[in-house]
Amino acid sequence: MDEPRIKVYGSATEITVAGNAAGLLDLAERLVGLAAPELQGGYHEHLESGINLENGSISLILARDDKL
């Protein structure tokens, strides 16, 4: 499988999260991890341009909020 690649971009009214198959699977695994019963609301992950995301991406925070 290819290296995971994810890009996040958008405007004030719309955000796009795009990725290759490996990137989308990586994102899905992160979301499943956030839903794990042993975690509590307030747990979050930061994805940053050039680190977890493709260069030029806007930062993305995945957050668990049990108040929702």
Phi, psi and omega in degrees: 000148179294166174292138178299132178224126180227138175230137178239127179209165179168196181230190179293341185242357184205134178241138176242131172246113183240146178199161172283178184303316180295322179293319179293323175295320177299315179297317179299318179296322177296318180292319176298319177300321179293335180273358182303136184301331183285347177272159179238165176307146182102343177287138182207164176229140175257130172246129188237149176302132178082352178248287178261345183239159178298149175305141180091354178286155168274153181297152180227132175246126174260122187228142172264127180228099183286357176277346180282000000 
